[in-house]
Amino acid sequence: MNANQLHAKKRAARFTAVLATAALALTGCAGTAQDAKPSNTIDYWLWDTSQLPAYQKCATDFEKANPDLKVKITQYGWDDYWSKLTASFIAGTGPDVFTNHVSQYPQFVSLDVLAPLDDFDAIKGVDQDAFQAGLKDLWTGQDGKQYGMPKDWDTIAMYYNQKVLDDAGVDPKEISDSQFNPQDGGSFEKLIAHLSVDNKGVRGDEPGFDKNHVKVYGLGLSNAGGDNAGQSQWAGFAATNGWKSTNQTLWGTHYNYDDPKVQETLDWYFGLSDKGFMPRYGQFNSADGVIGQVTSGSVAMVSDGAWMNASYASGETKIGAARLPKGPDGTSKSVINGLADSVVKTSDNPEGGARWVAYMASKQCQDVVAKAGVVFPSRTDATNITSKIYAEQGLDPKAFTGPVEDGNTFYLPVTDHGADVTSLIIPALEDLWANRRPASTLNRTNDAINNVFNN
């Protein structure tokens, strides 16, 4: 296990320990908020700086319509957000409402941190039929109660450097028209090969290509094997090859990393680095992600999520977006995910928090968010607003809305023991890329993950 893998495993283990401590601490303070005098200030936490201005505007509008309440917004970066949030639950200094993620909320539900939204009158007035189909299901617990109000949605697409494609004589349509298979990569790998160029100008599909001295890689990847679901990296490929991450669509109790369908996909995917078509582990700074790779022209294209659209469109480099390639099943599939707003059970004003949550889900606020052009809001009537903005920025909105319209989306795994799963699978996935282990080594990791559910 290398240093980066050990760091990732230790970080996830620390988070698991903090959550366990939180369970004990919260047990003793559950009644505190009920005995306190409600505050007229709703503390709201989020992590995305790009969405902050839109929600500040929503907060101002909310306060005008609700003069008895004030909203204080606090923003933390992703790396600090969850540790600060969990620590605040223990200390009793946390927010009333916070932006939640599907990878985290099952653990918070099990710790009894979240207030079921079904219990609030303000929530009953929200027309949740106006949301993108399936978003509410993501945030419905095993007890049938709703623990998050959908605020946005995202899918995965291929972002490409237009100049690199032009130099290669490639039409962007070739990306979405290409097909992948895990045996030889199909026409998609041929496209990646053609887009790869060594330091002497020889392309990856030409004789003499030097895979050890590459100037432009056909496909980019940052220093991560992907999170437990490979959301932005390999999940779409594996799904078209017939893989499902767990035994149930939501709230599964058995993971399937031992499935040959995902293992052969991962062997092909990380094997692209052996051919010089994708960077090797550690070649680029992981802190920079993949956006710098494609904007600099070091790679021709990268897969990434719609939440990054504003970042890709804001630079001087002309970046476009295309659908992911089709897979063995003949479809182009993408993860669909969506953030949500949750009310903290120990809030000193949960009713006020629920009113703020309801307002963020309203057409008034969602239109404000849509016009910011940062994310696709959860309401379908706001999708066209954001789509027009992306089109004006040169990003084809169909690259993101297409999978939704075709019904070719699938969920991230929503299960109990999320922190334990993460601490086990992330180092194992990094090992596939960093040390080029065969994906069959995931069998042992998969057994360890499923043992967590059986104990």
C-alpha positions as CSV (number, residue, x, y, z in Angstrom):
1,M,0.0,0.0,0.0
2,N,1.6,3.3,-1.0
3,A,1.5,6.6,1.0
4,N,-1.5,8.0,-0.9
5,Q,-3.5,4.9,-0.4
6,L,-2.6,4.8,3.3
7,H,-3.6,8.4,3.7
8,A,-7.0,7.8,2.0
9,K,-7.7,4.8,4.2
10,K,-6.7,6.6,7.4
11,R,-8.8,9.6,6.5
12,A,-11.9,7.4,5.9
13,A,-11.2,5.5,9.1
14,R,-10.9,8.7,11.1
15,F,-14.3,9.8,9.7
16,T,-15.8,6.5,10.7
17,A,-14.5,7.0,14.2
18,V,-15.8,10.5,14.4
19,L,-19.2,9.2,13.3
20,A,-19.1,6.6,16.0
21,T,-18.3,9.2,18.6
22,A,-21.1,11.4,17.3
23,A,-23.6,8.5,17.8
24,L,-22.7,8.5,21.5
25,A,-22.7,12.2,21.9
26,L,-26.0,12.8,20.1
27,T,-27.7,10.2,22.2
28,G,-27.3,12.3,25.2
29,C,-28.3,15.7,23.7
30,A,-31.4,14.7,21.6
31,G,-33.8,16.7,23.8
32,T,-31.7,19.9,24.0
33,A,-33.2,21.7,21.0
34,Q,-36.8,21.0,22.1
35,D,-36.1,22.8,25.4
36,A,-34.4,25.9,23.9
37,K,-36.1,29.0,22.7
38,P,-36.2,29.0,18.9
39,S,-33.7,31.2,17.2
40,N,-34.9,33.5,14.4
41,T,-31.6,32.9,12.6
42,I,-31.4,29.8,10.4
43,D,-27.8,28.6,10.1
44,Y,-27.3,27.0,6.6
45,W,-24.1,25.3,5.5
46,L,-22.9,24.4,2.0
47,W,-19.6,23.6,0.3
48,D,-19.9,24.9,-3.2
49,T,-18.5,28.4,-3.7
50,S,-20.0,28.6,-7.2
51,Q,-23.5,28.2,-5.8
52,L,-23.0,30.5,-2.9
53,P,-24.1,33.8,-4.7
54,A,-27.3,32.2,-5.9
55,Y,-28.3,31.0,-2.5
56,Q,-27.4,34.4,-0.9
57,K,-29.9,35.9,-3.3
58,C,-32.5,33.3,-2.4
59,A,-31.8,34.0,1.3
60,T,-32.4,37.7,0.8
61,D,-35.7,37.0,-1.0
62,F,-36.7,34.5,1.6
63,E,-36.1,37.1,4.4
64,K,-38.3,39.6,2.7
65,A,-41.1,37.1,2.5
66,N,-40.5,35.8,6.0
67,P,-39.5,38.8,8.1
68,D,-39.5,36.7,11.3
69,L,-36.5,34.7,10.1
70,K,-32.9,35.4,9.0
71,V,-30.6,33.1,7.1
72,K,-26.9,32.9,7.8
73,I,-24.9,31.0,5.1
74,T,-21.6,29.4,5.9
75,Q,-19.4,27.8,3.2
76,Y,-16.6,25.3,3.8
77,G,-14.5,23.5,1.2
78,W,-15.4,19.8,0.5
79,D,-12.3,18.5,2.3
80,D,-13.3,20.2,5.5
81,Y,-17.0,20.2,5.2
82,W,-17.9,16.7,6.5
83,S,-15.4,16.7,9.4
84,K,-16.6,20.1,10.6
85,L,-20.2,19.1,10.2
86,T,-19.8,15.9,12.2
87,A,-17.8,17.7,14.9
88,S,-20.5,20.4,15.1
89,F,-23.1,17.8,15.8
90,I,-21.1,16.5,18.7
91,A,-20.5,20.0,20.1
92,G,-24.0,21.2,19.5
93,T,-22.8,24.1,17.4
94,G,-23.9,22.8,14.0
95,P,-26.2,24.3,11.4
96,D,-30.0,24.1,11.3
97,V,-30.0,23.1,7.6
98,F,-27.1,21.8,5.5
99,T,-26.4,20.6,1.9
100,N,-26.3,16.8,2.0
101,H,-24.8,14.2,-0.2
102,V,-26.1,10.7,-0.9
103,S,-22.7,9.2,0.1
104,Q,-23.1,10.6,3.6
105,Y,-26.7,10.8,4.5
106,P,-27.3,7.1,5.2
107,Q,-24.8,7.3,8.1
108,F,-26.5,10.4,9.4
109,V,-29.9,8.7,9.3
110,S,-28.5,5.7,11.3
111,L,-27.2,8.2,13.9
112,D,-30.6,9.9,14.1
113,V,-29.1,13.2,13.2
114,L,-31.6,14.2,10.5
115,A,-35.2,15.3,11.0
116,P,-37.7,13.5,8.6
117,L,-39.0,16.2,6.3
118,D,-42.4,14.5,6.2
119,D,-43.1,15.9,9.8
120,F,-43.1,19.6,8.7
121,D,-46.1,21.5,7.5
122,A,-43.9,23.7,5.3
123,I,-42.6,20.7,3.4
124,K,-46.1,19.5,2.6
125,G,-46.6,22.6,0.5
126,V,-43.8,21.7,-1.9
127,D,-44.8,20.3,-5.2
128,Q,-42.2,17.5,-5.4
129,D,-43.8,16.2,-8.6
130,A,-42.1,19.1,-10.3
131,F,-38.7,17.6,-9.6
132,Q,-36.6,15.5,-12.0
133,A,-37.9,12.0,-11.8
134,G,-36.3,9.8,-9.2
135,L,-34.6,12.5,-7.1
136,K,-36.9,12.2,-4.2
137,D,-36.3,8.4,-4.2
138,L,-32.6,9.0,-3.6
139,W,-33.5,10.8,-0.3
140,T,-36.1,8.4,1.0
141,G,-34.8,6.2,3.8
142,Q,-35.5,2.6,4.4
143,D,-38.3,3.7,6.8
144,G,-40.1,5.4,4.0
145,K,-39.4,8.9,5.3
146,Q,-37.7,11.7,3.4
147,Y,-34.4,13.1,4.7
148,G,-33.4,15.5,2.0
149,M,-35.2,18.0,-0.3
150,P,-33.7,17.7,-3.8
151,K,-31.9,20.9,-4.8
152,D,-30.2,19.9,-8.1
153,W,-29.1,17.0,-10.3
154,D,-26.1,16.1,-12.4
155,T,-24.9,13.5,-14.9
156,I,-21.5,12.7,-16.4
157,A,-20.3,13.7,-19.9
158,M,-17.1,13.9,-21.9
159,Y,-15.5,17.4,-21.9
160,Y,-13.1,17.9,-24.9
161,N,-10.5,20.4,-26.0
162,Q,-11.8,21.7,-29.3
163,K,-8.3,22.7,-30.6
164,V,-6.9,19.2,-29.9
165,L,-9.8,17.6,-31.7
166,D,-9.4,20.0,-34.6
167,D,-5.7,19.2,-34.9
168,A,-6.6,15.5,-35.0
169,G,-9.4,16.0,-37.6
170,V,-12.0,14.7,-35.2
171,D,-15.6,15.8,-35.2
172,P,-16.9,15.9,-31.6
173,K,-19.9,13.8,-32.7
174,E,-17.4,10.9,-33.1
175,I,-17.2,10.8,-29.3
176,S,-20.9,10.1,-28.6
177,D,-21.1,7.9,-31.7
178,S,-18.3,5.7,-30.6
179,Q,-18.7,2.4,-28.8
180,F,-16.7,0.8,-26.0
181,N,-16.2,-2.9,-25.1
182,P,-13.8,-4.2,-22.4
183,Q,-12.1,-6.7,-24.8
184,D,-10.3,-4.3,-27.2
185,G,-11.9,-0.9,-26.3
186,G,-13.9,-0.8,-29.5
187,S,-14.1,2.4,-31.6
188,F,-13.8,4.5,-28.5
189,E,-10.3,3.2,-27.8
190,K,-9.4,3.8,-31.5
191,L,-10.6,7.4,-31.0
192,I,-8.5,7.8,-27.8
193,A,-5.5,6.3,-29.6
194,H,-5.8,8.7,-32.5
195,L,-6.1,11.7,-30.1
196,S,-2.9,10.6,-28.2
197,V,0.3,12.2,-29.5
198,D,3.9,11.5,-28.4
199,N,6.6,14.2,-28.1
200,K,7.6,13.6,-31.8
201,G,4.2,14.1,-33.1
202,V,3.4,10.5,-33.7
203,R,-0.2,9.5,-32.9
204,G,-1.3,6.5,-30.9
205,D,-2.7,4.7,-33.9
206,E,0.4,5.2,-36.0
207,P,3.6,3.0,-36.1
208,G,6.3,4.2,-33.9
209,F,4.1,5.8,-31.2
210,D,6.2,6.2,-28.0
211,K,3.9,5.4,-25.1
212,N,6.6,6.5,-22.6
213,H,7.0,10.1,-23.9
214,V,3.5,11.3,-24.5
215,K,2.7,15.0,-25.2
216,V,-1.1,14.7,-25.4
217,Y,-3.2,11.8,-23.9
218,G,-6.5,10.9,-25.5
219,L,-8.2,10.5,-22.2
220,G,-7.4,12.2,-18.9
221,L,-7.7,11.0,-15.3
222,S,-6.7,12.6,-12.0
223,N,-4.9,10.8,-9.1
224,A,-7.8,8.7,-8.0
225,G,-9.1,5.4,-9.0
226,G,-12.6,6.8,-8.5
227,D,-14.6,7.0,-5.4
228,N,-16.5,3.8,-4.3
229,A,-18.8,4.3,-7.3
230,G,-16.4,5.6,-9.9
231,Q,-19.0,8.4,-10.6
232,S,-16.9,10.6,-12.8
233,Q,-14.6,8.0,-14.1
234,W,-15.5,4.4,-15.0
235,A,-19.1,3.9,-13.7
236,G,-20.8,4.6,-17.0
237,F,-18.6,2.1,-18.8
238,A,-19.2,-0.6,-16.2
239,A,-23.0,0.0,-16.2
240,T,-23.2,-0.5,-20.0
241,N,-21.3,-3.7,-19.5
242,G,-24.1,-5.0,-17.2
243,W,-22.6,-4.1,-13.8
244,K,-24.7,-3.0,-10.8
245,S,-22.9,-1.7,-7.7
246,T,-25.2,-3.4,-5.2
247,N,-27.9,-6.0,-5.0
248,Q,-30.7,-3.4,-4.9
249,T,-31.3,-0.1,-6.7
250,L,-31.2,1.8,-3.4
251,W,-30.4,0.6,0.1
252,G,-28.5,-2.5,-1.1
253,T,-26.9,-4.8,1.5
254,H,-24.4,-6.5,-0.8
255,Y,-21.7,-4.9,-3.0
256,N,-20.7,-6.4,-6.4
257,Y,-17.1,-5.6,-6.9
258,D,-16.4,-9.3,-7.5
259,D,-18.6,-9.2,-10.7
260,P,-16.5,-10.0,-13.8
261,K,-18.4,-7.3,-15.6
262,V,-16.9,-4.5,-13.5
263,Q,-13.5,-6.2,-13.2
264,E,-13.0,-6.6,-17.0
265,T,-14.1,-2.9,-17.4
266,L,-11.6,-1.7,-14.8
267,D,-8.8,-3.8,-16.3
268,W,-9.5,-2.2,-19.7
269,Y,-9.9,1.3,-18.3
270,F,-6.8,1.5,-16.2
271,G,-5.0,-0.5,-18.9
272,L,-5.2,2.6,-21.2
273,S,-2.3,4.1,-19.1
274,D,-0.1,1.1,-20.1
275,K,-0.7,2.0,-23.7
276,G,0.1,5.7,-23.3
277,F,-3.5,6.7,-24.0
278,M,-4.2,7.8,-20.5
279,P,-1.8,9.3,-17.9
280,R,-0.1,7.0,-15.4
281,Y,-0.7,7.3,-11.7
282,G,0.9,10.4,-10.2
283,Q,1.7,12.1,-13.5
284,F,-0.6,15.1,-12.8
285,N,-1.2,16.8,-9.5
286,S,-4.3,15.3,-8.0
287,A,-5.3,18.5,-6.3
288,D,-5.8,20.1,-9.7
289,G,-8.3,17.4,-10.9
290,V,-8.8,16.9,-14.6
291,I,-10.0,20.3,-15.6
292,G,-6.4,21.6,-15.9
293,Q,-5.4,18.6,-18.0
294,V,-8.0,19.3,-20.7
295,T,-7.8,23.1,-20.7
296,S,-4.0,23.0,-21.0
297,G,-4.2,20.6,-23.9
298,S,-2.3,17.9,-22.1
299,V,-5.3,15.6,-22.7
300,A,-7.9,15.6,-25.4
301,M,-10.9,14.8,-23.3
302,V,-12.0,13.9,-19.7
303,S,-15.1,12.6,-18.2
304,D,-16.6,14.8,-15.5
305,G,-19.8,15.9,-13.9
306,A,-22.2,18.7,-14.8
307,W,-21.5,20.5,-11.6
308,M,-18.2,21.4,-13.2
309,N,-19.7,23.2,-16.2
310,A,-19.1,26.7,-15.0
311,S,-15.5,25.9,-14.5
312,Y,-14.9,24.4,-17.9
313,A,-16.7,27.2,-19.6
314,S,-15.1,30.1,-17.8
315,G,-11.6,29.8,-19.2
316,E,-10.1,31.0,-22.5
317,T,-9.7,27.5,-23.9
318,K,-12.7,26.4,-26.0
319,I,-14.2,23.3,-24.3
320,G,-17.1,21.3,-25.5
321,A,-19.2,18.5,-24.1
322,A,-20.4,15.2,-25.6
323,R,-22.3,12.1,-24.4
324,L,-20.3,9.2,-23.0
325,P,-19.7,6.5,-25.6
326,K,-22.1,3.6,-26.0
327,G,-21.3,0.3,-24.3
328,P,-21.8,-3.4,-25.0
329,D,-25.6,-3.0,-24.3
330,G,-25.8,-0.4,-27.1
331,T,-26.7,2.5,-24.7
332,S,-24.8,5.5,-23.3
333,K,-25.4,5.4,-19.5
334,S,-24.6,7.9,-16.8
335,V,-24.8,8.2,-13.1
336,I,-27.5,10.6,-12.0
337,N,-27.0,12.2,-8.7
338,G,-28.5,15.1,-6.8
339,L,-27.7,17.1,-3.7
340,A,-30.4,17.9,-1.1
341,D,-31.0,20.1,1.8
342,S,-31.5,18.4,5.2
343,V,-32.8,19.7,8.5
344,V,-30.8,18.8,11.6
345,K,-32.9,17.1,14.3
346,T,-31.3,19.0,17.1
347,S,-31.9,22.4,15.5
348,D,-33.3,25.0,17.9
349,N,-35.7,26.0,15.2
350,P,-36.5,23.0,13.0
351,E,-39.8,24.5,11.8
352,G,-38.0,27.6,10.6
353,G,-35.3,25.4,9.0
354,A,-38.1,23.5,7.1
355,R,-39.5,26.8,5.8
356,W,-36.1,27.7,4.4
357,V,-35.7,24.2,2.8
358,A,-39.2,24.6,1.3
359,Y,-38.3,27.9,-0.2
360,M,-35.0,26.6,-1.7
361,A,-37.2,24.1,-3.5
362,S,-39.6,26.7,-4.8
363,K,-39.8,28.0,-8.4
364,Q,-38.7,31.4,-7.2
365,C,-35.4,30.2,-5.7
366,Q,-34.8,27.4,-8.3
367,D,-35.1,30.0,-11.1
368,V,-32.4,32.1,-9.4
369,V,-30.2,29.1,-9.2
370,A,-30.9,28.1,-12.8
371,K,-30.0,31.6,-14.1
372,A,-26.6,31.4,-12.3
373,G,-25.7,28.6,-14.8
374,V,-23.8,26.5,-12.3
375,V,-26.0,23.4,-11.8
376,F,-29.2,21.9,-13.2
377,P,-31.8,22.7,-10.5
378,S,-34.1,19.9,-9.3
379,R,-37.2,21.4,-10.8
380,T,-37.7,20.3,-14.4
381,D,-39.2,23.7,-15.4
382,A,-35.8,25.2,-14.5
383,T,-33.8,22.8,-16.7
384,N,-34.4,24.8,-19.9
385,I,-33.1,28.0,-18.3
386,T,-29.8,26.4,-17.4
387,S,-29.6,24.5,-20.7
388,K,-29.7,27.7,-22.7
389,I,-26.9,29.2,-20.6
390,Y,-24.7,26.1,-21.2
391,A,-25.5,26.2,-24.9
392,E,-24.4,29.8,-25.1
393,Q,-21.2,28.8,-23.3
394,G,-20.4,26.2,-25.9
395,L,-21.4,23.2,-23.9
396,D,-24.1,21.0,-25.5
397,P,-26.8,20.5,-22.8
398,K,-27.8,17.3,-24.5
399,A,-24.6,15.8,-23.2
400,F,-26.1,16.0,-19.8
401,T,-29.9,15.9,-20.4
402,G,-29.7,13.1,-23.0
403,P,-29.2,10.2,-20.5
404,V,-32.2,11.5,-18.5
405,E,-34.4,11.9,-21.5
406,D,-33.5,8.4,-22.7
407,G,-34.0,6.8,-19.3
408,N,-30.3,5.7,-19.3
409,T,-29.3,6.8,-15.9
410,F,-28.5,4.9,-12.7
411,Y,-27.9,5.9,-9.1
412,L,-24.8,6.0,-6.9
413,P,-25.0,3.3,-4.3
414,V,-27.0,4.5,-1.3
415,T,-26.3,2.1,1.6
416,D,-25.5,1.9,5.2
417,H,-21.8,1.7,6.3
418,G,-20.8,4.2,3.7
419,A,-17.6,5.4,5.5
420,D,-16.5,1.7,6.0
421,V,-17.1,0.9,2.3
422,T,-15.1,4.0,1.3
423,S,-12.2,3.2,3.5
424,L,-11.9,-0.2,2.0
425,I,-12.6,0.3,-1.7
426,I,-10.8,3.6,-2.5
427,P,-7.3,2.2,-1.7
428,A,-8.1,-1.0,-3.6
429,L,-9.2,1.0,-6.7
430,E,-6.1,3.2,-6.5
431,D,-4.0,0.1,-6.3
432,L,-5.4,-1.0,-9.7
433,W,-4.1,2.2,-11.3
434,A,-1.0,3.0,-9.2
435,N,0.4,-0.5,-9.2
436,R,-1.5,-1.9,-12.1
437,R,-3.0,-4.8,-10.1
438,P,-5.5,-6.9,-11.8
439,A,-9.1,-6.1,-10.9
440,S,-9.6,-9.6,-9.7
441,T,-7.9,-8.5,-6.5
442,L,-11.1,-6.7,-5.7
443,N,-12.6,-10.0,-4.7
444,R,-11.0,-9.9,-1.3
445,T,-12.0,-6.3,-0.8
446,N,-15.5,-7.1,-1.8
447,D,-15.6,-9.8,0.8
448,A,-14.4,-7.4,3.5
449,I,-17.1,-4.9,2.5
450,N,-19.9,-7.4,2.6
451,N,-18.7,-8.7,5.9
452,V,-19.4,-5.2,7.3
453,F,-23.0,-5.7,6.4
454,N,-23.2,-9.2,7.9
455,N,-21.7,-8.3,11.3
